[in-house]
Amino acid sequence: MYKSVYISLGSNLGGKFDNLQNAVNAIYQSLGRIVKVSPVYKSESWGFDADDFYNAVIIVETTLTAHETLNVLLCIEKEMGRQRSSETGFQSRIIDLDILFFEDEIINTKTLVVPHPHIEMRNFVLQPLADVAPSFIHPRSQKSVIQLCNECVNKGGVEKANKWLKNPHANFIISTSSYIAIEGNIGAGKTSLASMITRDFNAKLILERFADNPFLPKFYNDKARYAFPLEMSFLADRYQQLQDDLSQLDLFKDFVVSDYDVYKSLIFAKITLQEEELRLYKKLFYMMYKDIAKPELYVYLYQNTNRLLENIKARGRSYEASISGDYLNRINKGYLEFINGQQHLNVKIIDVSDLDFVKNRGDYLFLLSEISRALKK
C-alpha cells in the first residue's frame, strides 16, 4: 500500500543546491516516486548564526512505514557526509532531511515525532510546503498548510531562489509512448510490472481477464478435452478487450499498458492444440490479429524455469499446481520463436531471473531504464 510522505530538505554547507539535488535523487532511488517538488527557498539560519540555507519540500509515495522511511533518510544523510553530533543546539549541515507529515498519521516515539513538532514556527518549511500541499490538513491542529503559513510569526529572511530542483522521474520517457505490452511466461511478473508502470506514469491499464475464464481450471485437470474451448474463449476475450480498450480514448491517461499481447493466444495454442484444431484456430486468429493495434514497445520478461516455478507456487493458485517445467519451457520457446520472427515490432527482452522488482526499488528502476532506452530507438 502506497503512502504519501512530506519531506523537508535543507543545506547550508558546500554546494547547497547540488546537495539538495543529490538528496532528491537518492530519495527517489531508495524511497519511492517523487510526486511533487517545491521551488527552492533561500533562508537565514534559524536558531543560530551561520550561512544561509537552501530549503525545499518534496512529496514522495512509498510502501515503507514511517520508521523505515526515517531510516532511509538517515542513511542518505550519512552517505552524503552529514555527521550528527550529540551536542545540543542547532548546527550547520551539508544536508538535513526531516519527515513533516506521513499521511495523516500521528506518531510519537523515541526516535520519531510526526507531524514534525516545529512546522508552525518555521516559515522556511511552510513556504515550500504551501507550494506543494497548500490544502493539506495538519492532523493535530486541523489547520491547512496555507493557513499555518499565513499565521506564521517568523516570516522574515525567506525568499524564493532562482533555481529549480529536477524530479528524477522525468528521466524516464515511458509516457511518451502510446501503447506498451508487457509479456512473459506464466509467473514472470508481467501483471505486477504493468500495474506499477500504470501507477507511476498515469497510464490506462489493460489486464488479462484469465480469472473469469471457466475453462482454465478444467484445462489443467484435463488438457486434451478442454484445450480448444479454452484457447478459443481466451482469443475471443482478448480480441474484444483490446479492441474496446485501445479504441477508446481516455483523456485523463497518457498512454496504455497491457499485461499481455494478443499474439500469446497463438503461442499457447501451438502448445496445447491438436493439429486439426490448430489449423482451424490459426484461420480464426489471423482474421482477428490483423485488426488489432500493435504495441509501440513489446517487453518480454524472461525468467528461468526454476524461478517461474517458485513464483507460481508462491501465489498459490490451486489450478496451477500441475504446471510442469517442461510446459513452461515450451511456452518460453514459443515466445522466443515469435520474437525472433518479428521485423517491424519493437521488442525488448529483459532477463529478470535474478531481479525482484516488486520488493527492490533498484530493480524496478533498472527495468524502467531499459524500457526507456528501448523507446528511444
NUTI-990031 format. One record per residue (C-alpha): residue number from 1; x, z, y. Coordinates in nm, 3 decimals, always signed. Layout:
N
PT NUM X Z Y
...
END
This chain:
377
PT 1 +0.000 +0.000 +0.000
PT 2 +0.140 -0.102 +0.337
PT 3 +0.152 +0.144 +0.626
PT 4 +0.243 +0.096 +0.991
PT 5 +0.532 +0.298 +1.130
PT 6 +0.615 +0.307 +1.501
PT 7 +0.988 +0.345 +1.563
PT 8 +1.177 +0.402 +1.888
PT 9 +1.531 +0.272 +1.928
PT 10 +1.786 +0.388 +2.184
PT 11 +2.155 +0.334 +2.259
PT 12 +2.392 +0.428 +2.543
PT 13 +2.733 +0.361 +2.388
PT 14 +2.926 +0.037 +2.343
PT 15 +2.733 -0.290 +2.335
PT 16 +2.395 -0.124 +2.379
PT 17 +2.178 -0.435 +2.343
PT 18 +2.373 -0.550 +2.036
PT 19 +2.331 -0.204 +1.888
PT 20 +1.954 -0.232 +1.923
PT 21 +1.951 -0.581 +1.771
PT 22 +2.169 -0.473 +1.479
PT 23 +1.933 -0.182 +1.414
PT 24 +1.630 -0.411 +1.423
PT 25 +1.799 -0.643 +1.172
PT 26 +1.885 -0.352 +0.941
PT 27 +1.532 -0.211 +0.960
PT 28 +1.389 -0.549 +0.867
PT 29 +1.628 -0.575 +0.571
PT 30 +1.567 -0.225 +0.439
PT 31 +1.226 -0.105 +0.550
PT 32 +0.974 -0.387 +0.589
PT 33 +0.827 -0.660 +0.804
PT 34 +0.853 -0.607 +1.178
PT 35 +0.511 -0.675 +1.327
PT 36 +0.588 -0.628 +1.697
PT 37 +0.897 -0.583 +1.913
PT 38 +0.872 -0.442 +2.265
PT 39 +1.075 -0.553 +2.565
PT 40 +1.398 -0.363 +2.620
PT 41 +1.395 -0.095 +2.890
PT 42 +1.688 +0.048 +3.078
PT 43 +1.654 +0.420 +3.145
PT 44 +1.854 +0.706 +3.286
PT 45 +1.983 +0.957 +3.033
PT 46 +1.721 +1.225 +2.972
PT 47 +1.818 +1.590 +2.950
PT 48 +2.194 +1.536 +3.008
PT 49 +2.436 +1.341 +3.229
PT 50 +2.561 +1.022 +3.061
PT 51 +2.548 +0.642 +3.075
PT 52 +2.208 +0.475 +3.095
PT 53 +2.019 +0.398 +2.775
PT 54 +1.864 +0.081 +2.642
PT 55 +1.534 +0.160 +2.469
PT 56 +1.274 -0.032 +2.269
PT 57 +0.990 +0.028 +2.022
PT 58 +0.900 -0.170 +1.711
PT 59 +0.608 -0.160 +1.468
PT 60 +0.701 -0.202 +1.102
PT 61 +0.486 -0.244 +0.793
PT 62 +0.634 -0.063 +0.495
PT 63 +0.541 +0.051 +0.145
PT 64 +0.765 +0.358 +0.176
PT 65 +0.648 +0.709 +0.253
PT 66 +0.725 +0.875 +0.585
PT 67 +1.012 +1.077 +0.440
PT 68 +1.154 +0.773 +0.261
PT 69 +1.133 +0.586 +0.591
PT 70 +1.322 +0.869 +0.763
PT 71 +1.598 +0.849 +0.501
PT 72 +1.631 +0.473 +0.557
PT 73 +1.662 +0.522 +0.933
PT 74 +1.924 +0.796 +0.891
PT 75 +2.125 +0.568 +0.661
PT 76 +2.111 +0.287 +0.917
PT 77 +2.229 +0.524 +1.192
PT 78 +2.518 +0.637 +0.973
PT 79 +2.616 +0.282 +0.877
PT 80 +2.619 +0.187 +1.246
PT 81 +2.860 +0.468 +1.323
PT 82 +2.643 +0.747 +1.453
PT 83 +2.779 +1.090 +1.374
PT 84 +2.516 +1.357 +1.408
PT 85 +2.651 +1.686 +1.539
PT 86 +2.534 +2.037 +1.464
PT 87 +2.579 +2.122 +1.834
PT 88 +2.257 +2.182 +2.024
PT 89 +2.157 +1.974 +2.324
PT 90 +2.143 +1.601 +2.399
PT 91 +2.437 +1.369 +2.334
PT 92 +2.533 +1.007 +2.384
PT 93 +2.479 +0.793 +2.077
PT 94 +2.554 +0.446 +1.952
PT 95 +2.204 +0.430 +1.802
PT 96 +1.906 +0.661 +1.785
PT 97 +1.610 +0.582 +1.560
PT 98 +1.301 +0.802 +1.573
PT 99 +0.965 +0.783 +1.397
PT 100 +0.699 +0.812 +1.666
PT 101 +0.390 +0.762 +1.450
PT 102 +0.335 +0.698 +1.081
PT 103 -0.014 +0.552 +1.066
PT 104 -0.230 +0.837 +1.199
PT 105 -0.066 +1.097 +0.977
PT 106 +0.026 +1.445 +1.100
PT 107 +0.343 +1.569 +0.930
PT 108 +0.518 +1.897 +0.993
PT 109 +0.805 +1.966 +0.755
PT 110 +1.157 +2.099 +0.790
PT 111 +1.303 +1.750 +0.813
PT 112 +1.027 +1.550 +0.981
PT 113 +0.765 +1.610 +1.250
PT 114 +0.516 +1.328 +1.315
PT 115 +0.389 +1.239 +1.569
PT 116 +0.720 +1.283 +1.749
PT 117 +0.681 +1.612 +1.942
PT 118 +0.815 +1.480 +2.276
PT 119 +0.632 +1.149 +2.315
PT 120 +0.413 +1.264 +2.604
PT 121 +0.716 +1.364 +2.814
PT 122 +0.931 +1.055 +2.757
PT 123 +0.840 +0.759 +2.973
PT 124 +1.132 +0.561 +2.829
PT 125 +0.943 +0.579 +2.497
PT 126 +0.590 +0.544 +2.630
PT 127 +0.662 +0.231 +2.835
PT 128 +0.781 +0.014 +2.542
PT 129 +0.526 +0.179 +2.312
PT 130 +0.248 +0.078 +2.551
PT 131 +0.369 -0.282 +2.531
PT 132 +0.318 -0.300 +2.154
PT 133 +0.038 -0.048 +2.091
PT 134 -0.149 +0.040 +2.411
PT 135 -0.472 +0.141 +2.237
PT 136 -0.317 +0.345 +1.954
PT 137 -0.467 +0.695 +1.950
PT 138 -0.230 +0.991 +1.930
PT 139 -0.362 +1.182 +1.624
PT 140 -0.308 +1.523 +1.784
PT 141 -0.409 +1.475 +2.149
PT 142 -0.664 +1.199 +2.072
PT 143 -0.539 +1.012 +2.378
PT 144 -0.443 +0.645 +2.377
PT 145 -0.082 +0.543 +2.435
PT 146 -0.170 +0.376 +2.764
PT 147 -0.343 +0.695 +2.876
PT 148 -0.038 +0.901 +2.783
PT 149 +0.180 +0.653 +2.969
PT 150 -0.031 +0.680 +3.283
PT 151 -0.033 +1.059 +3.267
PT 152 +0.340 +1.098 +3.202
PT 153 +0.502 +1.303 +3.483
PT 154 +0.857 +1.178 +3.415
PT 155 +0.810 +0.824 +3.543
PT 156 +1.138 +0.768 +3.724
PT 157 +1.451 +0.589 +3.609
PT 158 +1.290 +0.339 +3.371
PT 159 +1.297 -0.036 +3.432
PT 160 +1.247 -0.341 +3.212
PT 161 +1.573 -0.515 +3.123
PT 162 +1.608 -0.891 +3.136
PT 163 +1.681 -0.908 +2.763
PT 164 +1.466 -0.955 +2.456
PT 165 +1.533 -0.848 +2.100
PT 166 +1.480 -1.108 +1.829
PT 167 +1.250 -1.039 +1.537
PT 168 +1.445 -1.138 +1.219
PT 169 +1.114 -1.253 +1.071
PT 170 +1.144 -1.561 +1.293
PT 171 +1.447 -1.676 +1.093
PT 172 +1.218 -1.792 +0.814
PT 173 +1.038 -2.123 +0.873
PT 174 +0.789 -2.083 +0.589
PT 175 +0.483 -2.103 +0.811
PT 176 +0.590 -2.448 +0.934
PT 177 +0.472 -2.591 +0.603
PT 178 +0.115 -2.694 +0.530
PT 179 +0.092 -2.609 +0.158
PT 180 +0.329 -2.427 -0.079
PT 181 +0.265 -2.393 -0.452
PT 182 +0.436 -2.106 -0.638
PT 183 +0.468 -2.186 -1.007
PT 184 +0.628 -2.028 -1.310
PT 185 +0.581 -1.926 -1.670
PT 186 +0.342 -1.652 -1.781
PT 187 +0.466 -1.326 -1.627
PT 188 +0.715 -1.488 -1.389
PT 189 +0.567 -1.319 -1.081
PT 190 +0.408 -1.618 -0.910
PT 191 +0.092 -1.431 -0.805
PT 192 +0.294 -1.141 -0.663
PT 193 +0.518 -1.371 -0.460
PT 194 +0.229 -1.586 -0.335
PT 195 +0.042 -1.272 -0.226
PT 196 +0.346 -1.128 -0.045
PT 197 +0.413 -1.452 +0.142
PT 198 +0.047 -1.475 +0.236
PT 199 +0.050 -1.130 +0.389
PT 200 +0.378 -1.172 +0.575
PT 201 +0.317 -1.522 +0.713
PT 202 -0.057 -1.538 +0.781
PT 203 -0.137 -1.787 +0.506
PT 204 -0.453 -1.876 +0.319
PT 205 -0.414 -1.761 -0.041
PT 206 -0.539 -1.956 -0.343
PT 207 -0.521 -1.757 -0.667
PT 208 -0.592 -1.899 -1.009
PT 209 -0.916 -1.757 -1.146
PT 210 -0.790 -1.704 -1.501
PT 211 -0.962 -1.366 -1.536
PT 212 -1.302 -1.535 -1.512
PT 213 -1.235 -1.775 -1.797
PT 214 -1.438 -1.665 -2.102
PT 215 -1.231 -1.879 -2.338
PT 216 -0.894 -1.717 -2.262
PT 217 -0.923 -1.404 -2.481
PT 218 -1.076 -1.617 -2.757
PT 219 -0.789 -1.866 -2.734
PT 220 -0.523 -1.603 -2.801
PT 221 -0.718 -1.495 -3.112
PT 222 -0.786 -1.848 -3.243
PT 223 -0.576 -2.115 -3.067
PT 224 -0.682 -2.410 -3.282
PT 225 -1.053 -2.354 -3.222
PT 226 -1.054 -2.267 -2.853
PT 227 -0.761 -2.467 -2.711
PT 228 -0.967 -2.769 -2.600
PT 229 -1.256 -2.581 -2.430
PT 230 -1.002 -2.351 -2.268
PT 231 -0.793 -2.634 -2.121
PT 232 -1.099 -2.828 -2.011
PT 233 -1.251 -2.526 -1.838
PT 234 -0.921 -2.449 -1.665
PT 235 -0.885 -2.808 -1.549
PT 236 -1.236 -2.821 -1.407
PT 237 -1.198 -2.488 -1.230
PT 238 -0.852 -2.565 -1.087
PT 239 -0.964 -2.905 -0.965
PT 240 -1.275 -2.765 -0.797
PT 241 -1.091 -2.472 -0.642
PT 242 -0.806 -2.679 -0.497
PT 243 -1.041 -2.949 -0.372
PT 244 -1.254 -2.692 -0.194
PT 245 -0.980 -2.469 -0.054
PT 246 -0.737 -2.740 +0.052
PT 247 -1.005 -2.945 +0.224
PT 248 -1.147 -2.656 +0.425
PT 249 -0.955 -2.593 +0.746
PT 250 -0.904 -2.225 +0.826
PT 251 -0.846 -2.188 +1.200
PT 252 -0.716 -1.834 +1.156
PT 253 -0.446 -1.916 +0.899
PT 254 -0.121 -2.106 +0.949
PT 255 -0.085 -2.272 +0.606
PT 256 -0.184 -2.246 +0.240
PT 257 -0.008 -2.074 -0.052
PT 258 -0.127 -2.103 -0.411
PT 259 -0.002 -1.931 -0.726
PT 260 -0.039 -2.250 -0.929
PT 261 -0.024 -2.627 -0.911
PT 262 -0.289 -2.830 -1.090
PT 263 -0.025 -3.011 -1.299
PT 264 +0.015 -2.693 -1.502
PT 265 -0.308 -2.798 -1.675
PT 266 -0.132 -3.090 -1.840
PT 267 +0.178 -2.885 -1.919
PT 268 -0.025 -2.631 -2.115
PT 269 -0.248 -2.898 -2.270
PT 270 +0.056 -3.073 -2.421
PT 271 +0.145 -2.747 -2.595
PT 272 -0.198 -2.636 -2.714
PT 273 -0.397 -2.952 -2.792
PT 274 -0.404 -3.177 -3.096
PT 275 -0.303 -3.541 -3.050
PT 276 -0.655 -3.686 -3.023
PT 277 -0.769 -3.407 -2.793
PT 278 -0.464 -3.460 -2.572
PT 279 -0.532 -3.834 -2.532
PT 280 -0.882 -3.763 -2.405
PT 281 -0.758 -3.479 -2.189
PT 282 -0.495 -3.697 -2.022
PT 283 -0.754 -3.955 -1.919
PT 284 -0.963 -3.690 -1.750
PT 285 -0.662 -3.519 -1.600
PT 286 -0.516 -3.823 -1.425
PT 287 -0.858 -3.917 -1.286
PT 288 -0.865 -3.580 -1.112
PT 289 -0.495 -3.547 -1.033
PT 290 -0.480 -3.846 -0.801
PT 291 -0.741 -3.690 -0.571
PT 292 -0.571 -3.354 -0.519
PT 293 -0.333 -3.289 -0.229
PT 294 +0.026 -3.231 -0.339
PT 295 +0.222 -2.931 -0.210
PT 296 +0.480 -2.976 +0.061
PT 297 +0.702 -2.749 -0.148
PT 298 +0.676 -2.674 -0.520
PT 299 +0.857 -2.348 -0.604
PT 300 +0.931 -2.280 -0.970
PT 301 +1.022 -1.921 -1.054
PT 302 +1.239 -1.927 -1.364
PT 303 +1.272 -1.614 -1.577
PT 304 +1.440 -1.586 -1.913
PT 305 +1.218 -1.527 -2.213
PT 306 +1.313 -1.163 -2.270
PT 307 +1.226 -1.074 -1.912
PT 308 +0.896 -1.261 -1.937
PT 309 +0.801 -1.069 -2.250
PT 310 +0.886 -0.740 -2.077
PT 311 +0.669 -0.833 -1.778
PT 312 +0.378 -0.938 -1.998
PT 313 +0.396 -0.612 -2.193
PT 314 +0.418 -0.407 -1.872
PT 315 +0.100 -0.550 -1.723
PT 316 -0.090 -0.456 -2.037
PT 317 -0.345 -0.733 -2.082
PT 318 -0.468 -0.696 -2.437
PT 319 -0.536 -1.067 -2.487
PT 320 -0.171 -1.146 -2.401
PT 321 -0.028 -0.919 -2.669
PT 322 +0.012 -1.206 -2.916
PT 323 +0.219 -1.427 -2.683
PT 324 +0.547 -1.512 -2.851
PT 325 +0.887 -1.601 -2.718
PT 326 +0.858 -1.944 -2.880
PT 327 +0.534 -2.013 -2.693
PT 328 +0.698 -1.915 -2.362
PT 329 +0.998 -2.136 -2.436
PT 330 +0.770 -2.433 -2.495
PT 331 +0.590 -2.369 -2.167
PT 332 +0.919 -2.349 -1.980
PT 333 +1.036 -2.672 -2.141
PT 334 +0.714 -2.839 -2.031
PT 335 +0.762 -2.727 -1.672
PT 336 +1.123 -2.848 -1.663
PT 337 +1.027 -3.186 -1.807
PT 338 +0.766 -3.222 -1.534
PT 339 +1.010 -3.115 -1.262
PT 340 +1.286 -3.348 -1.383
PT 341 +1.043 -3.638 -1.370
PT 342 +0.948 -3.582 -1.007
PT 343 +1.086 -3.817 -0.744
PT 344 +0.854 -3.759 -0.450
PT 345 +0.778 -3.388 -0.488
PT 346 +0.996 -3.136 -0.304
PT 347 +1.089 -2.890 -0.581
PT 348 +1.285 -2.567 -0.556
PT 349 +1.382 -2.385 -0.878
PT 350 +1.480 -2.019 -0.827
PT 351 +1.615 -1.806 -1.111
PT 352 +1.451 -1.464 -1.074
PT 353 +1.559 -1.328 -1.413
PT 354 +1.778 -1.062 -1.251
PT 355 +1.560 -1.000 -0.945
PT 356 +1.278 -0.758 -0.872
PT 357 +1.133 -0.898 -0.551
PT 358 +0.828 -0.670 -0.566
PT 359 +1.025 -0.345 -0.554
PT 360 +1.350 -0.465 -0.396
PT 361 +1.312 -0.597 -0.042
PT 362 +1.657 -0.756 -0.053
PT 363 +1.550 -0.971 -0.349
PT 364 +1.231 -1.070 -0.168
PT 365 +1.422 -1.173 +0.145
PT 366 +1.656 -1.377 -0.074
PT 367 +1.357 -1.572 -0.206
PT 368 +1.229 -1.628 +0.148
PT 369 +1.571 -1.764 +0.246
PT 370 +1.575 -2.002 -0.049
PT 371 +1.223 -2.126 +0.030
PT 372 +1.308 -2.171 +0.398
PT 373 +1.615 -2.376 +0.312
PT 374 +1.412 -2.595 +0.081
PT 375 +1.159 -2.662 +0.357
PT 376 +1.435 -2.767 +0.597
PT 377 +1.537 -3.056 +0.372
END
